[in-house]
Amino acid sequence: MSEMRKSNKDKSCKSKKKHPSGESSIKEPFFSLYREALMELFFPLNVYCHICKGPLPKTAPTSAAAYQAYLCPFCIDEIPWIEEPYCKKCSIPLFEHLTEHTPYPEEILRPLPSPKDLCPECRADSPLDRNLSVCLYEKPLKKAIYAFKYSDKTYLARIFALMMAEKLRSLPREDQAFDRILSVPLHKKRLRRRGYNQADLLAKYLSTELKIPYDPGALIRIKETRTMNQLSKSQRSPNVRDAFSLSKSFPKTEKILLIDDIYTTGATAKAIAACLKSHGTGHITMLSIARVML
């Protein structure tokens, strides 16, 4: 009997084809189609505010933004949203808006001698065309993002994805169109240790919300790099140089929406963008929950 169970187990393991990145290449059409309904049925999120854990208002939010059903009005007001004016390439706040958070002296930023509203750092060429961040990596959302990334609070991906989708919809219509969604991959060893890739979870929900196809196996992290939050700004780019490759089956794509949780210096995003552009991709936008101010 035990041999029969072992035989069945071996057959089931062989039937699942694995992508070199460690992710299954088998599609899950049922779960992809009904993910949101199933998650809301078994794990409803609108029971308390997911930032302060306080009660939610009994009346529905007046805004059309779906994420507001899961956060209380006080916490929504406290989030340091990135609003105009901000750098159109890296989302760093500009001018008098949140100047206490900007790393540049006020006299450099005002007036900005660039018609494209770019910060001094982004006036140089870069393979990444744009980063779009929802808010700054500060209180009150910082703790929730950290818990999502390191403490198995994967259910928060649904709320963060709704916030990210709302940010993208705030752009002009032509800037909302993408051919494909990709996510920043983890190395297979780190993926085994953590158990999930937070960027992959965000990308799955965003694909459903935005109706843009997601290719989870396209990007592969071929080099085990050091943890970025332990490195200085100057150490980050060399750390991820040549760390990524692209699946051989990935088609030439004009516009890519790249997903990650946090944008700091952009070293990882730029390394991936360089890899994608070497394979013929035309335009790459990174969409992230939060922007770190160094």
DRENDO-1510 file (C-alpha; in Angstrom, 1 decimal, always signed):
<recs>
REC; n; res; u; v; w
REC; 1; MET; +0.0; +0.0; +0.0 .
REC; 2; SER; +2.8; +2.4; +0.9 .
REC; 3; GLU; +4.6; +1.6; -2.4 .
REC; 4; MET; +1.4; +2.4; -4.3 .
REC; 5; ARG; +1.1; +5.8; -2.5 .
REC; 6; LYS; +4.7; +6.5; -3.2 .
REC; 7; SER; +4.2; +5.6; -6.9 .
REC; 8; ASN; +1.2; +7.9; -7.2 .
REC; 9; LYS; +3.1; +10.7; -5.5 .
REC; 10; ASP; +6.0; +10.3; -7.9 .
REC; 11; LYS; +3.6; +10.4; -10.9 .
REC; 12; SER; +2.0; +13.6; -9.6 .
REC; 13; CYS; +5.4; +15.2; -9.1 .
REC; 14; LYS; +6.5; +14.3; -12.6 .
REC; 15; SER; +3.3; +15.7; -14.1 .
REC; 16; LYS; +4.0; +19.2; -12.9 .
REC; 17; LYS; +6.5; +21.0; -15.2 .
REC; 18; LYS; +8.6; +23.5; -13.4 .
REC; 19; HIS; +10.0; +26.7; -14.9 .
REC; 20; PRO; +13.7; +27.3; -14.3 .
REC; 21; SER; +12.7; +30.1; -11.9 .
REC; 22; GLY; +11.1; +27.5; -9.6 .
REC; 23; GLU; +7.5; +28.5; -10.5 .
REC; 24; SER; +5.1; +26.0; -12.1 .
REC; 25; SER; +4.4; +26.6; -15.8 .
REC; 26; ILE; +1.0; +25.0; -15.5 .
REC; 27; LYS; -1.8; +27.6; -15.6 .
REC; 28; GLU; -4.6; +27.7; -13.1 .
REC; 29; PRO; -7.5; +29.1; -15.1 .
REC; 30; PHE; -10.2; +28.4; -12.5 .
REC; 31; PHE; -8.4; +30.1; -9.7 .
REC; 32; SER; -7.3; +33.0; -11.9 .
REC; 33; LEU; -10.9; +33.6; -13.0 .
REC; 34; TYR; -12.5; +33.3; -9.6 .
REC; 35; ARG; -9.6; +34.3; -7.3 .
REC; 36; GLU; -11.2; +37.5; -6.0 .
REC; 37; ALA; -14.6; +36.0; -5.3 .
REC; 38; LEU; -13.2; +33.0; -3.5 .
REC; 39; MET; -10.8; +35.1; -1.4 .
REC; 40; GLU; -13.6; +37.5; -0.4 .
REC; 41; LEU; -15.9; +34.5; +0.5 .
REC; 42; PHE; -13.4; +32.7; +2.7 .
REC; 43; PHE; -11.1; +35.6; +3.8 .
REC; 44; PRO; -13.1; +38.8; +3.8 .
REC; 45; LEU; -11.0; +41.9; +4.3 .
REC; 46; ASN; -13.6; +44.5; +5.1 .
REC; 47; VAL; -13.8; +43.6; +8.8 .
REC; 48; TYR; -11.4; +46.2; +10.2 .
REC; 49; CYS; -8.8; +48.8; +9.1 .
REC; 50; HIS; -5.7; +47.0; +7.9 .
REC; 51; ILE; -3.4; +49.7; +9.1 .
REC; 52; CYS; -4.6; +50.7; +12.6 .
REC; 53; LYS; -6.8; +47.6; +13.2 .
REC; 54; GLY; -9.6; +49.9; +14.2 .
REC; 55; PRO; -13.3; +49.6; +13.1 .
REC; 56; LEU; -14.3; +50.6; +9.6 .
REC; 57; PRO; -17.2; +53.1; +9.0 .
REC; 58; LYS; -20.6; +51.4; +8.7 .
REC; 59; THR; -21.4; +53.5; +5.6 .
REC; 60; ALA; -19.7; +52.7; +2.3 .
REC; 61; PRO; -17.0; +55.1; +1.2 .
REC; 62; THR; -18.1; +57.8; -1.2 .
REC; 63; SER; -15.0; +57.5; -3.3 .
REC; 64; ALA; -14.9; +55.0; -6.2 .
REC; 65; ALA; -11.5; +53.8; -5.1 .
REC; 66; ALA; -12.0; +50.2; -4.1 .
REC; 67; TYR; -9.2; +50.0; -1.6 .
REC; 68; GLN; -11.1; +52.5; +0.7 .
REC; 69; ALA; -13.4; +49.7; +1.7 .
REC; 70; TYR; -10.5; +48.2; +3.7 .
REC; 71; LEU; -8.9; +51.2; +5.4 .
REC; 72; CYS; -10.4; +53.7; +7.8 .
REC; 73; PRO; -10.7; +57.4; +6.8 .
REC; 74; PHE; -8.2; +58.5; +9.4 .
REC; 75; CYS; -5.5; +56.2; +8.1 .
REC; 76; ILE; -6.2; +57.1; +4.4 .
REC; 77; ASP; -5.7; +60.8; +5.3 .
REC; 78; GLU; -2.4; +59.9; +7.1 .
REC; 79; ILE; -0.9; +58.0; +4.2 .
REC; 80; PRO; +1.9; +60.2; +2.5 .
REC; 81; TRP; +0.4; +59.9; -1.0 .
REC; 82; ILE; +2.7; +60.9; -3.8 .
REC; 83; GLU; +0.8; +63.7; -5.6 .
REC; 84; GLU; +1.7; +66.4; -8.1 .
REC; 85; PRO; +4.2; +67.8; -8.5 .
REC; 86; TYR; +6.5; +64.7; -8.6 .
REC; 87; CYS; +9.3; +63.5; -10.9 .
REC; 88; LYS; +7.7; +61.8; -13.9 .
REC; 89; LYS; +10.5; +59.2; -14.0 .
REC; 90; CYS; +11.1; +58.1; -10.4 .
REC; 91; SER; +8.1; +59.6; -8.4 .
REC; 92; ILE; +10.2; +61.6; -6.0 .
REC; 93; PRO; +8.2; +64.6; -4.7 .
REC; 94; LEU; +9.2; +67.9; -6.2 .
REC; 95; PHE; +8.9; +71.7; -5.3 .
REC; 96; GLU; +7.2; +72.7; -2.1 .
REC; 97; HIS; +5.2; +69.5; -2.0 .
REC; 98; LEU; +6.6; +67.4; +0.9 .
REC; 99; THR; +10.0; +69.2; +0.6 .
REC; 100; GLU; +11.0; +67.8; +4.0 .
REC; 101; HIS; +11.1; +64.3; +2.4 .
REC; 102; THR; +13.1; +65.3; -0.8 .
REC; 103; PRO; +16.9; +64.7; -0.7 .
REC; 104; TYR; +17.6; +67.7; -2.9 .
REC; 105; PRO; +18.0; +71.3; -1.7 .
REC; 106; GLU; +14.9; +73.5; -2.3 .
REC; 107; GLU; +16.9; +75.9; -4.6 .
REC; 108; ILE; +17.7; +73.0; -7.0 .
REC; 109; LEU; +14.1; +71.9; -7.3 .
REC; 110; ARG; +12.5; +75.3; -7.6 .
REC; 111; PRO; +12.2; +76.3; -10.4 .
REC; 112; LEU; +13.0; +73.1; -12.2 .
REC; 113; PRO; +14.8; +73.8; -15.5 .
REC; 114; SER; +13.1; +70.9; -17.3 .
REC; 115; PRO; +9.9; +70.9; -19.2 .
REC; 116; LYS; +9.4; +67.2; -18.4 .
REC; 117; ASP; +9.4; +67.6; -14.6 .
REC; 118; LEU; +12.4; +65.4; -13.9 .
REC; 119; CYS; +14.5; +65.5; -10.7 .
REC; 120; PRO; +18.2; +66.1; -11.1 .
REC; 121; GLU; +19.1; +62.4; -10.9 .
REC; 122; CYS; +16.6; +61.3; -13.6 .
REC; 123; ARG; +17.9; +63.8; -16.2 .
REC; 124; ALA; +20.5; +61.1; -17.1 .
REC; 125; ASP; +19.6; +58.3; -19.5 .
REC; 126; SER; +18.2; +55.1; -17.9 .
REC; 127; PRO; +16.9; +51.8; -19.4 .
REC; 128; LEU; +13.8; +52.2; -17.1 .
REC; 129; ASP; +11.4; +54.6; -18.6 .
REC; 130; ARG; +9.4; +55.3; -15.5 .
REC; 131; ASN; +8.6; +54.3; -11.9 .
REC; 132; LEU; +5.2; +55.0; -10.5 .
REC; 133; SER; +4.8; +54.8; -6.7 .
REC; 134; VAL; +1.6; +55.1; -4.7 .
REC; 135; CYS; +3.0; +56.7; -1.6 .
REC; 136; LEU; +6.2; +57.2; +0.4 .
REC; 137; TYR; +7.6; +54.3; +2.5 .
REC; 138; GLU; +6.7; +55.9; +5.8 .
REC; 139; LYS; +4.0; +55.7; +8.5 .
REC; 140; PRO; +1.3; +54.6; +8.6 .
REC; 141; LEU; +1.6; +52.2; +5.7 .
REC; 142; LYS; +5.3; +51.2; +6.3 .
REC; 143; LYS; +4.5; +48.7; +9.0 .
REC; 144; ALA; +1.8; +47.0; +6.8 .
REC; 145; ILE; +4.2; +46.8; +3.8 .
REC; 146; TYR; +6.9; +45.3; +6.0 .
REC; 147; ALA; +4.4; +42.7; +7.4 .
REC; 148; PHE; +3.3; +41.8; +3.8 .
REC; 149; LYS; +6.8; +41.3; +2.7 .
REC; 150; TYR; +8.4; +39.5; +5.7 .
REC; 151; SER; +5.6; +38.2; +8.0 .
REC; 152; ASP; +3.4; +36.2; +5.8 .
REC; 153; LYS; +0.6; +38.8; +5.6 .
REC; 154; THR; +0.0; +37.9; +2.0 .
REC; 155; TYR; -3.7; +38.9; +2.2 .
REC; 156; LEU; -2.6; +42.5; +2.1 .
REC; 157; ALA; -1.6; +42.0; -1.6 .
REC; 158; ARG; -5.3; +42.5; -2.5 .
REC; 159; ILE; -5.5; +45.9; -0.9 .
REC; 160; PHE; -2.1; +47.1; -2.1 .
REC; 161; ALA; -2.9; +45.9; -5.7 .
REC; 162; LEU; -6.2; +48.0; -5.6 .
REC; 163; MET; -4.1; +51.1; -4.5 .
REC; 164; MET; -1.6; +50.5; -7.3 .
REC; 165; ALA; -4.4; +50.1; -9.9 .
REC; 166; GLU; -5.9; +53.3; -8.7 .
REC; 167; LYS; -2.6; +55.1; -9.1 .
REC; 168; LEU; -2.2; +53.8; -12.7 .
REC; 169; ARG; -5.8; +54.9; -13.6 .
REC; 170; SER; -4.9; +58.5; -12.5 .
REC; 171; LEU; -2.6; +58.7; -15.5 .
REC; 172; PRO; -3.7; +59.8; -19.0 .
REC; 173; ARG; -5.4; +57.0; -20.9 .
REC; 174; GLU; -2.4; +56.5; -23.2 .
REC; 175; ASP; -0.1; +55.9; -20.3 .
REC; 176; GLN; -2.4; +53.1; -18.8 .
REC; 177; ALA; -2.0; +50.8; -21.8 .
REC; 178; PHE; +0.4; +47.8; -21.4 .
REC; 179; ASP; +0.9; +44.6; -23.4 .
REC; 180; ARG; +2.1; +42.5; -20.5 .
REC; 181; ILE; +2.7; +42.5; -16.7 .
REC; 182; LEU; +5.9; +41.1; -15.2 .
REC; 183; SER; +7.1; +40.9; -11.6 .
REC; 184; VAL; +10.5; +41.3; -10.0 .
REC; 185; PRO; +11.6; +37.7; -9.4 .
REC; 186; LEU; +13.3; +36.2; -6.3 .
REC; 187; HIS; +16.2; +33.8; -6.5 .
REC; 188; LYS; +15.0; +30.3; -6.0 .
REC; 189; LYS; +16.8; +29.9; -2.7 .
REC; 190; ARG; +15.3; +33.0; -1.2 .
REC; 191; LEU; +11.9; +32.0; -2.6 .
REC; 192; ARG; +12.2; +28.7; -0.7 .
REC; 193; ARG; +13.1; +30.5; +2.5 .
REC; 194; ARG; +10.3; +33.1; +2.3 .
REC; 195; GLY; +7.7; +30.8; +0.8 .
REC; 196; TYR; +6.3; +33.4; -1.6 .
REC; 197; ASN; +7.3; +36.3; -3.8 .
REC; 198; GLN; +5.4; +39.5; -2.8 .
REC; 199; ALA; +5.8; +41.1; -6.2 .
REC; 200; ASP; +4.3; +38.0; -7.8 .
REC; 201; LEU; +1.2; +38.2; -5.6 .
REC; 202; LEU; +0.7; +41.9; -6.4 .
REC; 203; ALA; +1.1; +41.2; -10.1 .
REC; 204; LYS; -1.6; +38.4; -10.1 .
REC; 205; TYR; -4.2; +40.7; -8.5 .
REC; 206; LEU; -3.2; +43.6; -10.8 .
REC; 207; SER; -3.5; +41.4; -13.9 .
REC; 208; THR; -7.1; +40.6; -12.8 .
REC; 209; GLU; -7.9; +44.2; -11.9 .
REC; 210; LEU; -6.4; +45.8; -15.0 .
REC; 211; LYS; -7.2; +43.0; -17.4 .
REC; 212; ILE; -3.5; +42.9; -18.6 .
REC; 213; PRO; -1.9; +39.4; -19.2 .
REC; 214; TYR; +0.7; +38.4; -16.5 .
REC; 215; ASP; +3.7; +36.2; -17.4 .
REC; 216; PRO; +5.0; +34.9; -14.0 .
REC; 217; GLY; +7.8; +32.9; -15.5 .
REC; 218; ALA; +9.3; +35.4; -18.0 .
REC; 219; LEU; +11.9; +36.9; -15.7 .
REC; 220; ILE; +14.4; +34.7; -14.0 .
REC; 221; ARG; +16.9; +35.7; -11.2 .
REC; 222; ILE; +20.0; +33.7; -12.2 .
REC; 223; LYS; +22.3; +35.3; -9.6 .
REC; 224; GLU; +21.9; +35.1; -5.8 .
REC; 225; THR; +22.4; +38.7; -4.8 .
REC; 226; ARG; +22.9; +40.3; -1.3 .
REC; 227; THR; +19.9; +41.7; +0.4 .
REC; 228; MET; +19.5; +45.3; -0.9 .
REC; 229; ASN; +18.5; +46.9; +2.4 .
REC; 230; GLN; +21.9; +46.0; +3.8 .
REC; 231; LEU; +23.7; +47.9; +1.0 .
REC; 232; SER; +24.6; +51.5; +0.5 .
REC; 233; LYS; +23.3; +53.4; -2.6 .
REC; 234; SER; +26.6; +53.0; -4.5 .
REC; 235; GLN; +26.7; +49.2; -3.8 .
REC; 236; ARG; +23.2; +48.4; -5.1 .
REC; 237; SER; +23.7; +48.6; -8.9 .
REC; 238; PRO; +26.8; +46.3; -8.9 .
REC; 239; ASN; +24.9; +43.9; -6.7 .
REC; 240; VAL; +22.2; +43.3; -9.3 .
REC; 241; ARG; +24.3; +43.7; -12.5 .
REC; 242; ASP; +23.7; +40.7; -14.8 .
REC; 243; ALA; +21.4; +39.1; -12.1 .
REC; 244; PHE; +18.4; +38.6; -14.4 .
REC; 245; SER; +17.6; +36.7; -17.6 .
REC; 246; LEU; +14.6; +36.3; -19.8 .
REC; 247; SER; +12.7; +33.1; -20.6 .
REC; 248; LYS; +13.5; +31.9; -24.2 .
REC; 249; SER; +9.8; +31.7; -24.9 .
REC; 250; PHE; +9.1; +35.3; -24.0 .
REC; 251; PRO; +7.9; +37.2; -27.1 .
REC; 252; LYS; +9.2; +40.6; -28.1 .
REC; 253; THR; +6.9; +43.0; -26.3 .
REC; 254; GLU; +6.4; +46.7; -26.8 .
REC; 255; LYS; +5.1; +47.9; -23.4 .
REC; 256; ILE; +5.8; +46.2; -20.1 .
REC; 257; LEU; +4.4; +47.0; -16.6 .
REC; 258; LEU; +6.9; +45.7; -14.1 .
REC; 259; ILE; +5.7; +45.1; -10.5 .
REC; 260; ASP; +7.5; +45.4; -7.2 .
REC; 261; ASP; +6.6; +46.4; -3.7 .
REC; 262; ILE; +9.1; +49.1; -2.9 .
REC; 263; TYR; +11.3; +51.4; -5.1 .
REC; 264; THR; +14.4; +52.7; -3.5 .
REC; 265; THR; +17.3; +53.6; -5.8 .
REC; 266; GLY; +15.9; +51.8; -8.8 .
REC; 267; ALA; +18.9; +49.6; -9.1 .
REC; 268; THR; +16.9; +46.4; -9.4 .
REC; 269; ALA; +14.3; +47.9; -11.8 .
REC; 270; LYS; +17.1; +49.3; -14.0 .
REC; 271; ALA; +18.9; +46.0; -14.2 .
REC; 272; ILE; +15.7; +44.3; -15.3 .
REC; 273; ALA; +14.9; +47.0; -17.7 .
REC; 274; ALA; +18.4; +46.7; -19.3 .
REC; 275; CYS; +17.8; +42.9; -19.7 .
REC; 276; LEU; +14.3; +43.5; -21.3 .
REC; 277; LYS; +15.6; +46.2; -23.6 .
REC; 278; SER; +18.4; +44.0; -24.8 .
REC; 279; HIS; +15.6; +41.6; -26.0 .
REC; 280; GLY; +13.7; +44.3; -27.9 .
REC; 281; THR; +11.2; +45.7; -25.3 .
REC; 282; GLY; +10.2; +49.2; -26.2 .
REC; 283; HIS; +8.9; +50.8; -23.0 .
REC; 284; ILE; +9.1; +49.7; -19.3 .
REC; 285; THR; +7.2; +51.2; -16.4 .
REC; 286; MET; +7.7; +50.0; -12.8 .
REC; 287; LEU; +4.6; +50.2; -10.6 .
REC; 288; SER; +5.3; +50.0; -6.8 .
REC; 289; ILE; +3.5; +50.5; -3.6 .
REC; 290; ALA; +6.0; +52.8; -2.0 .
REC; 291; ARG; +8.9; +55.0; -2.7 .
REC; 292; VAL; +11.8; +55.1; -0.2 .
REC; 293; MET; +13.5; +58.5; +0.4 .
REC; 294; LEU; +17.2; +58.1; +0.9 .
</recs>
